[in-house]
């Protein structure tokens, strides 16, 4: 009995073309599986020393902060610049990932839903566990401020006021440009044809 060769699906063919073009789509919840694939893509691209621009499409409402930080650390160590293109939902950890694209290569869609907020945690443990959890939340918020400061050039005080106040902050694409958290709005004349 002859075995049938695996036939590539249309999605497999599309994914192969995108990978050959140095593109990756991060969409859905930020969780281990999604981030693992994205980190492997960046590391794979970095095996090749030939100069290239990687393009990371971001469409997520967020998720696990530690997975977000793992991807950001990987992006920062990439030999190749990483263009980020924000579409759909650029929220929470997705916001942090988007703004950590290479400066001058961060493109936001005009109709993207953009939200930044402080880290929150439901703490229902014993007193000493609560103290430890509060310390870690404070450490994570400090990391977020540093990431935002490096990506935007804003002072820590402005970041606390504009991006990390007590309530969630919803922004427009134009506001993101004004905060230096994005470089271009997709569809506007930026000279690159993007």
N, C-alpha and C positions, 0 to 999 in steps of 0.2 A: 504494500500500500504506500503510495507516494505521499510524502508530507508536503503540505502547502506552505510556501514561504510566507513569512509575516508580511502582510501588506501594510504599508504606511497609511495612516489616516490623514485626512486633510489637516487636522490639527498638528499632527507630527511633522508634516511637511512645512507648515507655517512656522512652527517652533524652530525647526532646523534653519530656515531662511533667516529668522530673526537672530538666532545665535550666530550665524555666519556674518550677520551685519552688526554684531557686537551690541545687541539689544536684549533687554530683559524686562518682563512685566511683573511688578510686585503688586498684587491685588488681593483683596480679602483681609482677613484678620492677620495681625502680626503674631505669628506663633512659630514654634520651632521648625516645623516642616517648611513653611514659606521662606523663612529667613535662611534656613540651611541651604535651600536651593540657590538663593540669591548670593550667599557667601561663596558657595562652590563655583558659581558663574564668575564672580569677580576674581577668585583665585585662579580659575582655569584661564581666564583672559590674561592674567598676569604672568603665566608661564611663558607666553610669547613676548619677547622684549621689543618687538617692532612697535613703533609709535602708533597709537590709535585712540580714538575717543569712544568710551563706553557710554551707552545710553540706558538709563534706568527709569522706566515709567513707574510712577507711584500713584496708586489708587487704593487707599485704605483708611479706615476710620480708627486704626490703632490696634492696640493689644498689649502684649507682654513687653514691659520696659526693658528687661534684661536682654531680650532678643533684639530689640531696637538698638540698644547700645552695642551689642555684638556686631550688628551690621554696620553701624556708624564707624566703629573701630576698624573694620575691614575696609570700608570706603576710604578712610583716612590713610591707610597704608598701601593703597593701590598705586602701582607705578604709572598707571594710565589715568588721565582725568575722567571724571564721571559726570556726564550731563544728566540732570534730573528733569523729568517732565511730569508735572503734577496735573492729573486729570481726575474728575469725579470728586472723590473725598480725599482731602489732604488734612487729616485730623490726628491729634494726639501724637503717638509715635510716628505716624506717617508724615506729620508736619516736620518732626525732627530729622527724619531720614531725607525728606525733600530738601530742606535748607542746607544739609551737609553735602550737597552736590558741589562740584567745583565752581567757585565763584566765577561769574561770567557765563556759566552754562546751566543756570537754573531757570527753566521755563514753566510758567503756570498758565493753565487754561483759564480763559476769562470767566467761565461759569463754574469753576471748581468751588466746592464747599471747603472752606479752610477754617480750622479750629486749633487753637493751642490752649493748653491748660496746665495747672499744677498737677503733680502726682497725687493721687488719692488712694487710700487703702482702707478697707473695712477692718477695723481692729476690734476683735471681740475676745482677746486672750487674757491671761493673767497679767497682773500689774507689771512684773518684771519683763514679760514678753512684750507688753505694750510699750514699755520704755525702749526696748531694743528695736521694736518696729518703728517707733517714732524717730529714733536716731537714723535708721536706714532710709526712711522717707525724706528726712532732712538731707542726708548724703545724696540721695537720688535727685532731689530738687537742686542741690548745688551743682551736680553734674549737668543737669538740664540748663541751668543758667550759663555755665561755661560753654556748653555747645552752642547755645543761642548767641552768646557774646562773640564767640569766634566766627560764627556764620554771618552775623549781621553787623558787627562792629559797634553795636549799641552798648552803653554802660550797663552794669548790673542793675542799677536803680531804674533805668528806662525799661529794661527787660521785665523787671518786677511790675512796673506800672502798666506797660503796654501789652505784654505777652503772657505774664503769669500772675495777674491779680487773683483775688479770691474766686471770681466767677470765670467760667469758660469764656474765651475770647474768640469771636467769629470775625473773620476778615474777608475783604474782597481782594481780588487779584491786584488792583491798584494799590491798596493799602499794604500788601505784601511787598510791592516794589518800593513804596515809600519807606518801609522799615528795613530795606536792604536785605530782605529775606528771600527775594527772588530777583532775577535780572531782567527777564523779558516776559511779556504776556503773549501767548501763542496767537498768531494771526495778525499781530501788529508788526509794522515794518521794523525789523531788527537787523536787516542787512545780511542775514544768513539764509533766507529763504525757508526758514522753519515755520 
